Amino acid sequence: MNKTIELGTINQLQINRVTEPGLYLVSQNEEESVLLPNAYITSSMQVGDIIEVFIYTDSEDRLVATTLTPYAKKDEFGFLEVVDSSKFGAFMNWGLPKDLLVPKNKQKTPFVVGEKRLIRVVEDENSGRLIGVEKITSFLQKDTQHFKQNDEVEILLFAKTPMGFKVIVNNNYEGMIFHNEIFEKVKVGDKKKAFIKLVREDGKLDIALQKVGSKGDDDAVNKVLSLLEKNSGFLPYTSKSDAEVIVKIFGLSKKNFKAVLTKLISRDKIENVQNGIKLKK
């Protein structure tokens, strides 16, 4: 349970009392309270229960709770859609009834309704409100030496380039996935688990969607075995199958798929049969 009520984050708070507009929730020290409006109340909620809520501000800048979770919380990035524009800023759909404002001076170029932009959610120092910022360079850290190859990370794909996709890593770092190392369908806006491939001298990160080296090989082997088991021990694919089909079914390049089959055959786990591969009993 939270000791204090924290703006822009998920809080664990206790239901303190029932009122006409909704439930009032309190922090552990009971020095702060916040309203959970009736729209988010369920019949299972009782006074004394501890529930998880997201905290933001209403139209009158009062703290308010919701059981909804936005697409991006404070100090996180989101790929958000522009839903309205005005002379002082643009409003983004971030998954809550009250849209997120990106002020004009926080935009790189004018926003157009219907397009999507990479936005950082921050607490405005002057107003105390949550706002969006498109000028993100200052939020990206370059101290990445603590990362090691095959560390698991969370990524957000935010731009497609001739080389690959630019990604945000763990909401704090910039990375890249190269096209020739992508063996599944991806698009800008996707959030995925991924792995560190290389830490560059400039602090940027090369990212892979599969583990690098022997650990990655083991994951690929287990994936092929799992698919065989789910399909009665037979799959209609061989090392001669079309490369695009291999990528679609297994998420592997044809070269890696061949290597996996060779490894499984050498371990006496599978055998080549007519038009496919088969689990050995």
Backbone torsions as a table, in degrees:
resi	resn	phi	psi	omega
1	MET	NA	134.2	-177.7
2	ASN	-66.3	137.2	175.7
3	LYS	-73.2	-35.1	176.9
4	THR	-131.0	164.1	178.9
5	ILE	-89.3	120.9	-172.4
6	GLU	-109.4	121.5	178.8
7	LEU	-64.8	137.1	172.2
8	GLY	80.7	8.0	-177.7
9	THR	-131.0	169.9	172.7
10	ILE	-81.7	125.6	-178.9
11	ASN	-115.8	143.6	169.3
12	GLN	-98.8	113.1	-175.9
13	LEU	-128.7	159.0	-178.2
14	GLN	-101.2	137.8	175.4
15	ILE	-71.7	120.8	-173.7
16	ASN	-101.2	-42.8	-179.2
17	ARG	-159.6	159.8	179.5
18	VAL	-102.6	132.3	177.5
19	THR	-132.7	173.1	-178.9
20	GLU	-61.0	-42.5	179.8
21	PRO	-78.8	-13.6	179.5
22	GLY	155.1	-159.7	-179.7
23	LEU	-97.4	138.3	173.4
24	TYR	-97.1	130.8	-177.7
25	LEU	-110.4	145.8	-179.2
26	VAL	-125.3	154.9	175.1
27	SER	-81.2	176.4	-176.7
28	GLN	-59.5	-38.4	-179.4
29	ASN	-82.7	-3.9	177.5
30	GLU	59.0	18.4	178.7
31	GLU	-88.6	-16.5	-179.2
32	GLU	-125.9	148.7	176.0
33	SER	-139.8	157.7	-178.6
34	VAL	-148.2	148.1	-177.7
35	LEU	-87.6	133.0	166.5
36	LEU	-104.5	105.5	-175.1
37	PRO	-60.3	158.0	-176.8
38	ASN	-54.9	-30.1	-176.9
39	ALA	-59.2	-22.2	-175.6
40	TYR	-108.5	3.7	-176.5
41	ILE	-86.5	136.9	175.4
42	THR	-113.9	162.8	-177.2
43	SER	-66.0	-20.1	-177.9
44	SER	-81.8	-12.1	-178.2
45	MET	-76.9	127.2	-178.1
46	GLN	-130.0	151.8	175.9
47	VAL	-55.6	131.9	-178.1
48	GLY	101.4	-21.3	178.6
49	ASP	-67.3	148.0	172.2
50	ILE	-103.9	125.3	-177.1
51	ILE	-128.1	159.1	177.8
52	GLU	-97.6	129.6	-179.4
53	VAL	-139.7	155.6	172.4
54	PHE	-97.7	140.4	-176.5
55	ILE	-110.6	125.6	172.8
56	TYR	-142.6	-164.0	-178.3
57	THR	-117.9	148.0	179.1
58	ASP	-87.1	-171.0	-176.1
59	SER	-65.6	-16.4	178.3
60	GLU	-105.9	17.4	177.2
61	ASP	64.0	25.0	173.4
62	ARG	-92.7	145.4	175.5
63	LEU	-63.4	138.1	178.8
64	VAL	-143.4	150.5	-177.8
65	ALA	-107.2	152.4	173.7
66	THR	-144.6	148.7	175.3
67	THR	-85.6	-4.1	175.3
68	LEU	-78.1	153.2	176.0
69	THR	-114.7	124.7	-179.1
70	PRO	-70.5	165.9	178.4
71	TYR	-65.8	-25.7	176.1
72	ALA	-147.5	133.9	177.8
73	LYS	-95.5	-178.5	-179.6
74	LYS	-58.4	134.7	-179.4
75	ASP	68.5	23.7	173.9
76	GLU	-122.0	160.3	176.4
77	PHE	-99.6	148.0	173.6
78	GLY	-142.5	149.9	175.7
79	PHE	-99.5	96.4	-165.1
80	LEU	-111.5	151.4	-178.9
81	GLU	-94.0	138.4	176.5
82	VAL	-77.6	124.2	-178.8
83	VAL	-111.6	-16.2	178.5
84	ASP	-161.7	158.3	-179.4
85	SER	-141.4	146.5	178.7
86	SER	-143.5	179.9	-177.6
87	LYS	-68.2	-21.3	-177.8
88	PHE	-105.1	-3.2	178.1
89	GLY	163.1	-174.5	179.6
90	ALA	-120.9	152.2	-179.2
91	PHE	-111.2	132.4	-175.1
92	MET	-113.0	142.7	172.3
93	ASN	-79.2	113.2	178.5
94	TRP	-120.0	21.1	172.8
95	GLY	92.5	5.3	178.6
96	LEU	-121.3	158.5	-179.6
97	PRO	-58.5	-38.4	177.7
98	LYS	-89.2	117.9	-177.1
99	ASP	-68.7	159.5	-178.6
100	LEU	-92.3	127.3	179.8
101	LEU	-84.9	131.7	168.2
102	VAL	-111.3	102.9	-178.0
103	PRO	-59.4	155.3	-179.0
104	LYS	-53.5	-42.5	-176.0
105	ASN	-75.9	-0.9	176.3
106	LYS	-106.4	6.1	-179.4
107	GLN	-102.0	146.7	174.6
108	LYS	-79.8	-46.4	178.5
109	THR	-136.8	160.9	-179.5
110	PRO	-56.7	139.2	-179.4
111	PHE	-86.3	145.6	178.5
112	VAL	-120.1	132.0	-179.6
113	VAL	-56.5	131.8	179.0
114	GLY	102.1	-21.7	179.2
115	GLU	-85.6	165.2	178.8
116	LYS	-116.3	145.0	-179.5
117	ARG	-134.1	151.5	172.6
118	LEU	-79.7	121.6	-173.4
119	ILE	-127.6	139.9	171.6
120	ARG	-102.4	128.2	176.9
121	VAL	-88.1	125.5	-178.7
122	VAL	-136.3	165.3	172.8
123	GLU	-93.9	121.2	-179.5
124	ASP	-68.3	126.9	-176.1
125	GLU	-64.5	-31.4	-176.0
126	ASN	-82.6	-47.6	-174.2
127	SER	-94.3	-20.5	-175.5
128	GLY	77.8	6.3	178.8
129	ARG	-90.8	161.9	170.4
130	LEU	-82.9	130.3	177.5
131	ILE	-133.5	169.3	175.6
132	GLY	-104.9	148.6	178.9
133	VAL	-131.1	127.6	175.4
134	GLU	-92.4	-24.6	178.2
135	LYS	-78.1	90.2	-165.1
136	ILE	-99.8	-8.0	-172.5
137	THR	-53.8	-40.6	-176.2
138	SER	-68.1	-16.8	-179.0
139	PHE	-91.6	-8.8	-176.8
140	LEU	-91.7	123.3	-178.9
141	GLN	-88.4	150.5	179.0
142	LYS	-114.3	-0.7	177.6
143	ASP	-83.5	84.4	-173.8
144	THR	-111.4	10.1	-173.9
145	GLN	-67.9	-14.5	178.5
146	HIS	-75.7	-15.6	178.6
147	PHE	-74.6	147.2	175.5
148	LYS	-126.2	156.3	178.9
149	GLN	-55.3	135.0	179.1
150	ASN	75.8	7.9	168.8
151	ASP	-61.5	135.4	178.5
152	GLU	-82.4	135.7	-178.2
153	VAL	-137.2	165.3	172.7
154	GLU	-102.2	132.8	-178.9
155	ILE	-126.3	154.1	172.8
156	LEU	-126.6	118.1	178.2
157	LEU	-77.0	124.4	-175.1
158	PHE	-124.9	-10.5	178.6
159	ALA	-157.9	137.0	175.7
160	LYS	-99.4	131.7	-179.5
161	THR	-126.0	170.4	176.2
162	PRO	-58.7	-25.4	-178.0
163	MET	-87.6	-31.7	-175.8
164	GLY	168.1	-147.1	179.6
165	PHE	-115.1	129.8	170.0
166	LYS	-76.0	141.3	-177.8
167	VAL	-135.0	152.7	168.5
168	ILE	-96.4	129.8	-176.3
169	VAL	-107.9	122.6	177.5
170	ASN	50.9	32.0	176.3
171	ASN	64.8	10.4	-175.0
172	ASN	-139.0	-11.8	-172.3
173	TYR	-133.0	158.7	177.4
174	GLU	-104.7	140.9	178.9
175	GLY	-144.2	179.3	-178.7
176	MET	-142.5	136.6	168.4
177	ILE	-111.4	124.9	-177.1
178	PHE	-83.9	144.1	-176.1
179	HIS	-54.2	-40.4	-175.6
180	ASN	-74.3	1.3	177.5
181	GLU	-118.0	13.6	179.1
182	ILE	-106.6	120.7	-176.9
183	PHE	-124.4	34.0	174.6
184	GLU	-154.0	165.1	-179.9
185	LYS	-75.2	125.5	176.3
186	VAL	-135.3	159.9	178.9
187	LYS	-151.7	160.5	176.2
188	VAL	-58.0	134.3	-178.2
189	GLY	103.0	-16.5	179.5
190	ASP	-67.1	141.1	169.8
191	LYS	-111.2	132.2	-175.3
192	LYS	-145.8	160.9	165.4
193	LYS	-85.2	141.4	-178.7
194	ALA	-149.3	-172.1	-174.7
195	PHE	-137.6	146.7	175.7
196	ILE	-70.6	127.1	175.1
197	LYS	-99.6	-44.3	-176.3
198	LEU	-155.0	138.0	172.9
199	VAL	-99.4	117.2	-176.6
200	ARG	-84.2	161.7	-178.5
201	GLU	-64.3	-29.4	-179.5
202	ASP	-82.3	3.9	177.8
203	GLY	92.6	-11.8	178.1
204	LYS	-78.9	162.5	-171.6
205	LEU	-121.7	134.6	168.0
206	ASP	-88.5	130.3	-173.7
207	ILE	-117.3	145.9	175.0
208	ALA	-125.8	147.5	178.3
209	LEU	-84.3	-12.5	173.7
210	GLN	-124.1	157.2	176.9
211	LYS	-62.7	148.9	-178.9
212	VAL	-90.5	140.8	173.2
213	GLY	79.3	-151.0	-171.0
214	SER	-62.2	-35.8	178.2
215	LYS	-63.5	-40.3	177.6
216	GLY	-66.7	-37.8	177.7
217	ASP	-61.7	-42.6	179.4
218	ASP	-62.7	-39.9	177.7
219	ASP	-61.6	-41.8	-179.8
220	ALA	-66.2	-41.5	177.4
221	VAL	-60.0	-48.0	-179.2
222	ASN	-63.3	-34.2	179.3
223	LYS	-65.8	-44.6	179.0
224	VAL	-63.8	-43.8	179.0
225	LEU	-62.4	-41.2	179.7
226	SER	-63.0	-42.9	178.5
227	LEU	-65.2	-37.7	176.4
228	LEU	-62.3	-45.5	-179.0
229	GLU	-63.1	-35.1	-179.9
230	LYS	-75.8	-13.6	-177.4
231	ASN	-120.3	41.8	175.0
232	SER	58.4	28.5	173.5
233	GLY	82.6	9.6	-179.3
234	PHE	-139.2	139.7	173.5
235	LEU	-135.3	134.3	-175.8
236	PRO	-82.7	49.5	-179.3
237	TYR	-135.7	144.8	177.5
238	THR	-135.9	-179.2	178.5
239	SER	-66.2	-11.0	178.4
240	LYS	-98.2	-0.5	179.9
241	SER	-65.4	157.8	-178.5
242	ASP	-61.4	138.2	-176.4
243	ALA	-59.3	-39.6	-178.9
244	GLU	-66.4	-35.1	177.9
245	VAL	-66.8	-41.7	178.9
246	ILE	-61.1	-44.2	178.5
247	VAL	-61.2	-44.5	-176.9
248	LYS	-65.3	-43.6	-174.3
249	ILE	-81.6	-43.7	-171.0
250	PHE	-109.0	-13.3	-176.3
251	GLY	67.2	29.2	-178.4
252	LEU	-127.0	151.8	170.5
253	SER	-70.6	160.9	179.7
254	LYS	-61.8	-37.9	179.1
255	LYS	-61.2	-46.2	179.5
256	ASN	-67.8	-35.6	178.5
257	PHE	-63.5	-43.1	177.3
258	LYS	-60.2	-42.1	-179.7
259	ALA	-63.6	-39.3	178.8
260	VAL	-64.8	-44.9	179.4
261	LEU	-61.6	-42.1	178.4
262	THR	-60.4	-43.2	-179.9
263	LYS	-64.7	-42.2	-179.0
264	LEU	-68.9	-36.5	177.0
265	ILE	-67.2	-41.9	179.9
266	SER	-66.0	-27.6	177.7
267	ARG	-87.7	2.3	179.1
268	ASP	63.4	32.6	179.3
269	LYS	-91.3	-32.6	-178.8
270	ILE	-136.0	170.5	172.9
271	GLU	-141.4	149.6	173.5
272	ASN	-77.2	130.3	174.7
273	VAL	-126.2	178.0	-179.0
274	GLN	-60.6	122.3	176.7
275	ASN	64.8	25.8	177.7
276	GLY	172.2	-166.7	176.4
277	ILE	-123.9	151.4	-173.9
278	LYS	-138.5	139.4	175.2
279	LEU	-67.6	137.2	174.7
280	LYS	-85.3	140.7	179.7
281	LYS	-89.8	NA	NA
